[in-house]
């Protein structure tokens, strides 16, 4: 399934899967680190899931976003 940017600001980007059941958010914290979170609704194939990670760089956060988008595209 395709992903689209649902929200985008200077410090936050959120992607939504085309069926609306999964979102991934990358947010810069006030301390300069990044939080990435996955929220998969119960209605999604495979059921509900939630995960998050805190990393030091935008590049590390982008790598997590890419991995989660690939593994949650169905």
Buried (B, 14 or more C-beta within 10 A) or exposed (E): EEBEEBEEEEEEBBBBBEEEBBBBBBBBEEEEBBBBBBBBBEEBEEEEBEEEBEBEEEEBBBEBBEEBBEEBEE
